[in-house]
């Protein structure tokens, strides 16, 4: 018996939409990957192949969590068992999309995401220009407060 898994890291391609399938909530996350290479003559990155499309579906409670925490253009990793599916594009050519079954998804935080809300407006709770700072500053940062996690207990 063998088990193949694939992990893809990329940006969410579409706005997420919850659908109803036989009484269950489902959301599909799509992440494209286009190979790139650096052109030393132009000093720029260029596409170096066809775009591969990866999708993963999440159901019921997982769908709710994904919709609440993931948006278009978020950087994510998705890991699952690959199931390729061929389809015909509008121009008549054949393309392959890989569905990742039994998938897990992780969001990769980026500094611009932390200092701004989902709407792109500055986070009203942020009191620092530092994207890693906790709302309220160091005074309310549990990691900076001695004894706040029982770390004053000798081992």
Backbone as a printed PyTorch tensor [residue, N CA C, xyz], in Angstrom:
tensor([[[  0.8370,  -1.1740,   0.0000],
         [  0.0000,   0.0000,   0.0000],
         [  0.8810,   1.2360,   0.0000]],

        [[  0.4890,   2.2330,  -0.7420],
         [  1.2300,   3.4860,  -0.7370],
         [  0.2600,   4.6470,  -0.5670]],

        [[  0.8220,   5.7580,  -0.1530],
         [  0.0280,   6.9710,   0.0360],
         [  0.8630,   8.1390,  -0.4630]],

        [[  0.3280,   8.8610,  -1.4120],
         [  1.0180,  10.0400,  -1.9330],
         [  0.3850,  11.2910,  -1.3320]],

        [[  1.2340,  12.2400,  -0.9670],
         [  0.7330,  13.5300,  -0.5200],
         [  1.4520,  14.6230,  -1.3000]],

        [[  0.7540,  15.7160,  -1.4990],
         [  1.3080,  16.8740,  -2.1910],
         [  1.0740,  18.0970,  -1.3220]],

        [[  2.0690,  18.9660,  -1.2670],
         [  1.9300,  20.2400,  -0.5700],
         [  2.1950,  21.3450,  -1.5750]],

        [[  1.3040,  22.3030,  -1.6160],
         [  1.4640,  23.4550,  -2.4910],
         [  1.3790,  24.7120,  -1.6330]],

        [[  2.2490,  25.6680,  -1.9340],
         [  2.2240,  26.9630,  -1.2640],
         [  1.9450,  28.0020,  -2.3290]],

        [[  0.9680,  28.8480,  -2.0680],
         [  0.6410,  29.8760,  -3.0440],
         [ -0.4630,  30.7770,  -2.5360]],

        [[ -0.8990,  31.6500,  -3.4190],
         [ -1.9100,  32.6360,  -3.0760],
         [ -3.2860,  32.1410,  -3.4990]],

        [[ -4.2730,  32.3110,  -2.6330],
         [ -5.6460,  31.9090,  -2.9340],
         [ -6.1230,  32.7030,  -4.1440]],

        [[ -6.6450,  31.9880,  -5.1480],
         [ -6.9730,  32.6040,  -6.4330],
         [ -8.3380,  33.2770,  -6.4770]],

        [[ -9.3100,  32.7910,  -5.7160],
         [-10.6810,  33.2760,  -5.8510],
         [-11.2520,  33.7090,  -4.5070]],

        [[-12.3090,  34.5380,  -4.5740],
         [-13.0770,  34.8150,  -3.3670],
         [-13.7250,  33.5100,  -2.9280]],

        [[-13.7440,  33.2580,  -1.6340],
         [-14.3190,  32.0140,  -1.1370],
         [-15.8380,  32.1320,  -1.0670]],

        [[-16.5010,  31.0520,  -1.4140],
         [-17.9590,  31.0380,  -1.4160],
         [-18.4250,  29.7060,  -0.8570]],

        [[-19.2820,  29.7640,   0.1440],
         [-19.8290,  28.5420,   0.7290],
         [-21.0180,  28.0940,  -0.1150]],

        [[-21.0290,  26.8190,  -0.4520],
         [-22.1390,  26.2200,  -1.2070],
         [-22.7670,  25.1170,  -0.3700]],

        [[-24.0000,  24.7860,  -0.7110],
         [-24.7010,  23.7020,  -0.0450],
         [-24.6790,  22.4800,  -0.9570]],

        [[-24.1550,  21.3610,  -0.4400],
         [-24.1210,  20.1070,  -1.1830],
         [-24.8040,  19.0470,  -0.3240]],

        [[-26.0030,  18.6670,  -0.7160],
         [-26.7740,  17.6540,   0.0100],
         [-26.8860,  17.9630,   1.5010]],

        [[-27.1510,  19.2170,   1.8220],
         [-27.3260,  19.6150,   3.2170],
         [-26.0450,  19.8920,   3.9680]],

        [[-24.8980,  19.8750,   3.2960],
         [-23.6120,  20.1500,   3.9330],
         [-22.9980,  21.4120,   3.3240]],

        [[-22.3720,  22.2260,   4.1790],
         [-21.6630,  23.4160,   3.7000],
         [-20.3050,  22.9860,   3.1620]],

        [[-19.9200,  23.5340,   2.0130],
         [-18.6190,  23.2030,   1.4240],
         [-18.0150,  24.4670,   0.8090]],

        [[-16.7180,  24.6390,   0.9850],
         [-15.9920,  25.7390,   0.3580],
         [-14.7890,  25.1430,  -0.3630]],

        [[-14.5310,  25.6340,  -1.5560],
         [-13.3980,  25.1570,  -2.3580],
         [-12.3480,  26.2580,  -2.4130]],

        [[-11.1040,  25.8850,  -2.1090],
         [ -9.9720,  26.8140,  -2.1500],
         [ -9.1090,  26.4300,  -3.3460]],

        [[ -8.7710,  27.4200,  -4.1800],
         [ -7.9730,  27.1790,  -5.3760],
         [ -6.6650,  27.9510,  -5.2850]],

        [[ -5.5580,  27.2390,  -5.5340],
         [ -4.2240,  27.8430,  -5.5120],
         [ -3.4990,  27.4710,  -6.8070]],

        [[ -3.1520,  28.4650,  -7.6270],
         [ -2.3860,  28.1680,  -8.8420],
         [ -0.8860,  28.1970,  -8.5680]],

        [[ -0.1460,  27.4840,  -9.4060],
         [  1.3240,  27.5430,  -9.3440],
         [  1.8580,  27.6370, -10.7650]],

        [[  2.6140,  28.6920, -11.0340],
         [  3.2770,  28.8600, -12.3230],
         [  4.7800,  28.8260, -12.0760]],

        [[  5.4930,  27.8740, -12.6880],
         [  6.9480,  27.8420, -12.5130],
         [  7.5690,  29.1530, -13.0060]],

        [[  8.5910,  29.6120, -12.3090],
         [  9.2500,  30.8650, -12.6700],
         [ 10.7530,  30.6350, -12.7650]],

        [[ 11.4080,  31.4660, -13.5500],
         [ 12.8710,  31.4300, -13.6250],
         [ 13.3610,  32.8750, -13.7140]],

        [[ 14.6010,  33.0540, -13.2630],
         [ 15.1830,  34.3920, -13.2710],
         [ 15.9710,  34.5840, -14.5590]],

        [[ 15.6520,  35.6270, -15.3040],
         [ 16.3420,  35.9650, -16.5470],
         [ 17.4530,  36.9570, -16.2000]],

        [[ 18.7020,  36.5070, -16.2770],
         [ 19.8360,  37.3520, -15.9130],
         [ 20.0280,  38.5130, -16.8840]],

        [[ 19.5790,  38.3290, -18.1310],
         [ 19.7360,  39.4020, -19.1160],
         [ 18.8130,  40.5770, -18.8200]],

        [[ 17.5710,  40.2770, -18.4280],
         [ 16.6190,  41.3580, -18.1330],
         [ 16.5580,  41.6780, -16.6470]],

        [[ 17.2070,  40.8130, -15.8300],
         [ 17.2180,  40.9820, -14.3850],
         [ 15.7970,  40.9190, -13.8030]],

        [[ 14.9360,  40.0470, -14.3840],
         [ 13.5600,  39.9090, -13.9280],
         [ 13.1520,  38.4410, -13.9040]],

        [[ 12.1220,  38.1470, -13.0930],
         [ 11.5320,  36.8150, -13.0630],
         [ 10.5400,  36.6830, -14.2040]],

        [[ 10.5030,  35.4820, -14.8420],
         [  9.6110,  35.2240, -15.9600],
         [  8.9100,  33.8850, -15.7660]],

        [[  7.7220,  33.7470, -16.3580],
         [  7.0320,  32.4620, -16.3430],
         [  7.8690,  31.4380, -17.1080]],

        [[  7.8980,  30.2000, -16.5840],
         [  8.7280,  29.1650, -17.2030],
         [  7.9370,  27.8820, -17.4310]],

        [[  6.6490,  28.0080, -17.6700],
         [  5.8420,  26.8190, -17.9060],
         [  4.3740,  27.0970, -17.6850]],

        [[  3.5790,  26.0530, -17.8650],
         [  2.1320,  26.1560, -17.7120],
         [  1.7460,  26.2650, -16.2310]],

        [[  0.6500,  26.9300, -15.9710],
         [  0.1370,  27.0450, -14.6120],
         [ -0.5400,  25.7400, -14.2050]],

        [[ -0.1880,  25.2520, -13.0250],
         [ -0.8450,  24.0900, -12.4390],
         [ -1.8490,  24.6030, -11.4070]],

        [[ -3.0490,  24.0420, -11.4260],
         [ -4.1110,  24.4690, -10.5260],
         [ -4.3540,  23.3840,  -9.4880]],

        [[ -4.3880,  23.7890,  -8.2140],
         [ -4.6310,  22.8750,  -7.1070],
         [ -5.8760,  23.3530,  -6.3640]],

        [[ -6.7690,  22.4240,  -6.0460],
         [ -7.9780,  22.7640,  -5.3050],
         [ -8.1310,  21.8330,  -4.1120]],

        [[ -8.7910,  22.3390,  -3.0910],
         [ -9.1330,  21.5240,  -1.9250],
         [-10.5020,  21.9710,  -1.4360]],

        [[-11.3270,  21.0100,  -1.0680],
         [-12.6570,  21.3150,  -0.5440],
         [-12.6880,  21.0350,   0.9460]],

        [[-13.3860,  21.9020,   1.6640],
         [-13.5160,  21.7710,   3.1070],
         [-15.0020,  21.7900,   3.4380]],

        [[-15.4090,  20.9310,   4.3560],
         [-16.8250,  20.6880,   4.6170],
         [-17.2430,  21.1210,   6.0140]],

        [[-18.4980,  21.5500,   6.1130],
         [-19.1950,  21.8620,   7.3580],
         [-18.3810,  22.7850,   8.2730]],

        [[-18.0010,  22.3140,   9.4780],
         [-17.2990,  23.1840,  10.4230],
         [-15.9710,  23.6750,   9.8540]],

        [[-15.2630,  22.8120,   9.1180],
         [-14.0030,  23.2400,   8.4950],
         [-14.2650,  24.3550,   7.4940]],

        [[-15.3610,  24.2640,   6.7520],
         [-15.7070,  25.3070,   5.7780],
         [-15.9050,  26.6360,   6.4900]],

        [[-16.5880,  26.6160,   7.6290],
         [-16.8200,  27.8500,   8.3840],
         [-15.5080,  28.4770,   8.8380]],

        [[-14.5860,  27.6460,   9.3260],
         [-13.2870,  28.1420,   9.7950],
         [-12.4830,  28.7200,   8.6290]],

        [[-12.4850,  28.0390,   7.4910],
         [-11.7380,  28.5100,   6.3180],
         [-12.2960,  29.8460,   5.8470]],

        [[-13.6060,  29.9590,   5.7390],
         [-14.2220,  31.2100,   5.2640],
         [-13.9270,  32.3540,   6.2310]],

        [[-13.9160,  32.0720,   7.5240],
         [-13.6520,  33.1160,   8.5180],
         [-12.1930,  33.5630,   8.5310]],

        [[-11.2710,  32.6710,   8.1400],
         [ -9.8540,  32.9960,   8.2870],
         [ -9.0410,  33.1120,   7.0220]],

        [[ -9.6530,  32.8840,   5.8530],
         [ -8.9020,  32.8840,   4.5950],
         [ -9.6260,  33.7670,   3.5900]],

        [[ -8.8730,  34.5170,   2.8070],
         [ -9.4530,  35.3880,   1.7790],
         [ -8.6050,  35.3060,   0.5100]],

        [[ -9.1780,  35.7780,  -0.5690],
         [ -8.4620,  35.8500,  -1.8400],
         [ -7.1530,  36.6050,  -1.6250]],

        [[ -6.0790,  36.1270,  -2.2410],
         [ -4.7250,  36.6840,  -2.1860],
         [ -3.9740,  36.3740,  -0.8890]],

        [[ -4.5700,  35.5890,   0.0400],
         [ -3.8300,  35.1460,   1.2210],
         [ -2.8300,  34.0790,   0.7870]],

        [[ -1.6640,  34.0720,   1.4330],
         [ -0.6480,  33.0590,   1.1840],
         [ -0.9520,  31.8570,   2.0770]],

        [[ -1.1130,  30.6800,   1.4600],
         [ -1.4840,  29.4770,   2.1990],
         [ -0.6350,  28.2940,   1.7600]],

        [[ -0.6310,  27.2620,   2.5930],
         [ -0.1270,  25.9520,   2.1780],
         [ -1.2960,  24.9890,   2.2880]],

        [[ -1.3980,  24.1200,   1.3040],
         [ -2.4190,  23.0780,   1.3270],
         [ -1.7060,  21.7510,   1.0890]],

        [[ -2.0010,  20.7820,   1.9490],
         [ -1.4330,  19.4410,   1.8220],
         [ -2.5790,  18.4430,   1.7340]],

        [[ -2.4780,  17.5120,   0.8000],
         [ -3.5020,  16.4900,   0.6650],
         [ -3.0770,  15.4190,  -0.3190]],

        [[ -3.9600,  14.4600,  -0.5290],
         [ -3.6970,  13.3790,  -1.4640],
         [ -4.1210,  13.8300,  -2.8630]],

        [[ -3.1840,  13.8580,  -3.8230],
         [ -3.4820,  14.4140,  -5.1490],
         [ -4.3470,  13.4800,  -6.0000]],

        [[ -5.3710,  14.0840,  -6.6110],
         [ -6.2280,  13.3700,  -7.5560],
         [ -6.3410,  14.2600,  -8.7990]],

        [[ -5.5810,  13.9570,  -9.8620],
         [ -5.6170,  14.7970, -11.0610],
         [ -6.9370,  14.6260, -11.8140]],

        [[ -7.4030,  15.7320, -12.4130],
         [ -8.6460,  15.7130, -13.1790],
         [ -8.4390,  16.5480, -14.4370]],

        [[ -8.5750,  15.9060, -15.5960],
         [ -8.4160,  16.6060, -16.8690],
         [ -9.7290,  17.3020, -17.2280]],

        [[ -9.6150,  18.4810, -17.8540],
         [-10.7910,  19.2010, -18.3270],
         [-10.4240,  19.9660, -19.5930]],

        [[-11.4530,  20.3760, -20.3250],
         [-11.2300,  21.1120, -21.5600],
         [-11.4130,  22.6060, -21.2950]],

        [[-10.4070,  23.3920, -21.6720],
         [-10.4640,  24.8340, -21.4970],
         [-11.3170,  25.4590, -22.6020]],

        [[-11.6250,  26.7460, -22.4530],
         [-12.4610,  27.4450, -23.4260],
         [-11.8520,  27.4510, -24.8230]],

        [[-10.5220,  27.4520, -24.9070],
         [ -9.8690,  27.4690, -26.2230],
         [ -9.7880,  26.0660, -26.8440]],

        [[-10.3420,  25.0660, -26.1580],
         [-10.3600,  23.7080, -26.6890],
         [ -9.2100,  22.8320, -26.2230]],

        [[ -8.1950,  23.4220, -25.6250],
         [ -7.0510,  22.6350, -25.1530],
         [ -7.4100,  21.9130, -23.8560]],

        [[ -6.6420,  20.8900, -23.5690],
         [ -6.8620,  20.0930, -22.3640],
         [ -5.9260,  20.5910, -21.2660]],

        [[ -6.4640,  20.7170, -20.0610],
         [ -5.6760,  21.1260, -18.9030],
         [ -5.9530,  20.1410, -17.7700]],

        [[ -5.1110,  20.1670, -16.7500],
         [ -5.2780,  19.2850, -15.6000],
         [ -5.3550,  20.1260, -14.3380]],

        [[ -6.3400,  19.8040, -13.5160],
         [ -6.4670,  20.4110, -12.1990],
         [ -6.2610,  19.2920, -11.1970]],

        [[ -5.5310,  19.5490, -10.1320],
         [ -5.2820,  18.5260,  -9.1190],
         [ -6.1050,  18.8300,  -7.8830]],

        [[ -7.0340,  17.9360,  -7.5820],
         [ -7.8070,  18.0450,  -6.3510],
         [ -6.9850,  17.4130,  -5.2350]],

        [[ -6.8810,  18.1090,  -4.1070],
         [ -6.1700,  17.5740,  -2.9510],
         [ -7.2140,  17.0750,  -1.9620]],

        [[ -7.3440,  15.7650,  -1.8630],
         [ -8.3300,  15.1400,  -0.9780],
         [ -7.7830,  15.0300,   0.4370]],

        [[ -8.6710,  15.0170,   1.4150],
         [ -8.3080,  14.9250,   2.8320],
         [ -7.2820,  16.0070,   3.1780]],

        [[ -7.5610,  17.2140,   2.7350],
         [ -6.5880,  18.3010,   2.7960],
         [ -6.5500,  18.9960,   4.1520]],

        [[ -5.3800,  19.5600,   4.4050],
         [ -5.2000,  20.4910,   5.5160],
         [ -4.7300,  21.8030,   4.9120]],

        [[ -5.0600,  22.9040,   5.5700],
         [ -4.7040,  24.2240,   5.0610],
         [ -4.0950,  25.0420,   6.1840]],

        [[ -3.0230,  25.7410,   5.8650],
         [ -2.4080,  26.6600,   6.8090],
         [ -2.2350,  28.0190,   6.1590]],

        [[ -2.5310,  29.0660,   6.9060],
         [ -2.3480,  30.4290,   6.4130],
         [ -0.9590,  30.8890,   6.8160]],

        [[ -0.2390,  31.4700,   5.8730],
         [  1.0950,  32.0030,   6.1440],
         [  0.9400,  33.5050,   6.3430]],

        [[  1.0900,  33.9800,   7.5760],
         [  0.8900,  35.4070,   7.8270],
         [  1.9690,  36.2500,   7.1610]],

        [[  1.5620,  37.3900,   6.6770],
         [  2.4870,  38.3520,   6.0870],
         [  2.3320,  39.6560,   6.8430]],

        [[  3.3940,  40.4370,   6.9850],
         [  3.3190,  41.6700,   7.7780],
         [  2.1620,  42.5910,   7.3910]],

        [[  1.8700,  42.7380,   6.1020],
         [  0.7920,  43.6340,   5.7020],
         [ -0.5600,  43.1200,   6.1730]],

        [[ -0.7070,  41.7890,   6.3260],
         [ -1.9690,  41.2220,   6.7990],
         [ -2.1640,  41.4820,   8.2890]],

        [[ -1.0820,  41.5210,   9.0400],
         [ -1.2050,  41.6960,  10.4910],
         [ -1.5240,  43.1270,  10.8820]],

        [[ -1.0100,  44.1070,  10.1430],
         [ -1.2130,  45.4950,  10.5360],
         [ -2.4590,  46.0880,   9.9150]],

        [[ -3.1310,  45.3330,   9.0590],
         [ -4.3590,  45.8120,   8.4470],
         [ -5.4290,  44.7520,   8.6080]],

        [[ -6.6640,  45.2040,   8.6750],
         [ -7.7920,  44.2910,   8.7670],
         [ -8.0820,  43.6700,   7.4160]],

        [[ -9.0520,  42.7860,   7.3620],
         [ -9.4350,  42.1180,   6.1190],
         [ -9.8730,  43.1100,   5.0530]],

        [[-10.4320,  44.2420,   5.4540],
         [-10.9240,  45.2020,   4.4740],
         [ -9.8100,  46.0540,   3.8950]],

        [[ -8.5860,  45.8890,   4.4170],
         [ -7.4590,  46.6710,   3.9260],
         [ -7.2830,  47.9830,   4.6810]],

        [[ -8.1220,  48.2210,   5.6740],
         [ -8.0000,  49.4300,   6.4710],
         [ -7.1370,  49.1360,   7.6760]],

        [[ -6.4230,  50.1390,   8.1840],
         [ -5.5760,  49.8940,   9.3440],
         [ -6.3870,  49.3450,  10.5090]],

        [[ -5.7970,  48.4200,  11.2410],
         [ -6.4320,  47.8010,  12.3870],
         [ -6.5290,  48.8340,  13.5090]],

        [[ -7.7280,  49.1050,  13.9650],
         [ -7.9420,  50.1370,  14.9740],
         [ -7.3010,  49.7660,  16.3040]],

        [[ -7.0890,  48.4690,  16.5710],
         [ -6.5090,  48.0480,  17.8300],
         [ -4.9970,  48.1940,  17.8630]],

        [[ -4.3620,  48.3000,  16.7160],
         [ -2.9140,  48.3500,  16.6670],
         [ -2.4090,  49.6860,  17.1930]],

        [[ -1.4450,  49.6380,  18.1200],
         [ -0.8880,  50.8630,  18.6640],
         [  0.5640,  51.0390,  18.2620]],

        [[  1.0500,  50.1890,  17.3760],
         [  2.4450,  50.2410,  16.9720],
         [  2.5480,  50.0510,  15.4710]],

        [[  3.6090,  50.6070,  14.8870],
         [  3.8540,  50.3950,  13.4730],
         [  4.5000,  49.0430,  13.2170]],

        [[  4.8910,  48.3440,  14.2730],
         [  5.5420,  47.0560,  14.1290],
         [  4.4900,  45.9850,  13.8910]],

        [[  4.5520,  45.2720,  12.7400],
         [  3.5110,  44.3020,  12.4190],
         [  3.4270,  43.1390,  13.3900]],

        [[  4.4980,  42.8680,  14.1410],
         [  4.4910,  41.7370,  15.0480],
         [  4.0120,  42.1180,  16.4380]],

        [[  3.7340,  43.4010,  16.6620],
         [  3.3540,  43.8450,  17.9990],
         [  1.9300,  43.4230,  18.3320]],

        [[  1.6880,  43.2640,  19.6210],
         [  0.3790,  42.8790,  20.1090],
         [ -0.4530,  44.1320,  20.3260]],

        [[ -1.7720,  44.1050,  20.0050],
         [ -2.6070,  45.2630,  20.2970],
         [ -2.4660,  45.6630,  21.7530]],

        [[ -2.2750,  46.9520,  22.0060],
         [ -2.0950,  47.4470,  23.3560],
         [ -0.6430,  47.6200,  23.7320]],

        [[  0.2760,  47.1870,  22.8830],
         [  1.6970,  47.3730,  23.1430],
         [  2.2570,  46.3150,  24.0630]],

        [[  3.5100,  46.5330,  24.4830],
         [  4.2300,  45.5390,  25.2900],
         [  3.6030,  45.3440,  26.6560]],

        [[  2.8910,  46.3800,  27.1840],
         [  2.2990,  46.2530,  28.5020],
         [  1.3130,  45.0880,  28.5570]],

        [[  0.5710,  44.8550,  27.4860],
         [ -0.4230,  43.7900,  27.4950],
         [  0.0740,  42.5250,  26.7970]],

        [[  1.3380,  42.5070,  26.3890],
         [  1.8920,  41.3490,  25.6960],
         [  2.2590,  40.2930,  26.7220]],

        [[  1.5170,  39.1750,  26.7170],
         [  1.7490,  38.1130,  27.6980],
         [  3.1550,  37.5390,  27.6020]],

        [[  3.7590,  37.5430,  26.4220],
         [  5.1030,  36.9990,  26.2600],
         [  6.1400,  37.8920,  26.9380]],

        [[  5.8280,  39.1770,  27.1080],
         [  6.7710,  40.1130,  27.7180],
         [  6.5390,  40.2770,  29.2120]],

        [[  5.4870,  39.6850,  29.7430],
         [  5.1410,  39.8530,  31.1380],
         [  5.6390,  38.6540,  31.9370]],

        [[  6.6460,  38.8520,  32.8110],
         [  7.1670,  37.7300,  33.6010],
         [  6.0690,  37.1160,  34.4590]],

        [[  6.0700,  35.8010,  34.5280],
         [  5.1340,  35.0930,  35.3920],
         [  3.7480,  34.8990,  34.7880]],

        [[  3.4950,  35.3950,  33.5980],
         [  2.1370,  35.3000,  33.0610],
         [  1.7870,  33.9090,  32.5610]],

        [[  2.7630,  33.0580,  32.3540],
         [  2.4890,  31.6950,  31.9130],
         [  3.0160,  30.6760,  32.9200]],

        [[  3.2060,  31.0990,  34.1560],
         [  3.7250,  30.1950,  35.1560],
         [  5.2030,  29.9220,  34.9780]],

        [[  5.9030,  30.7880,  34.2170],
         [  7.3240,  30.5660,  33.9630],
         [  8.2070,  30.9810,  35.1450]],

        [[  7.5780,  31.4660,  36.2330],
         [  8.3340,  31.8150,  37.4220],
         [  8.5150,  30.6030,  38.3360]],

        [[  7.9570,  29.4450,  37.9440],
         [  8.0970,  28.2270,  38.7160],
         [  9.4140,  27.5540,  38.3720]],

        [[ 10.2780,  27.2950,  39.3670],
         [ 11.5640,  26.6430,  39.0440],
         [ 11.3450,  25.2010,  38.6540]],

        [[ 12.1800,  24.7040,  37.7810],
         [ 12.1010,  23.3040,  37.3320],
         [ 13.0100,  22.4410,  38.1180]]])
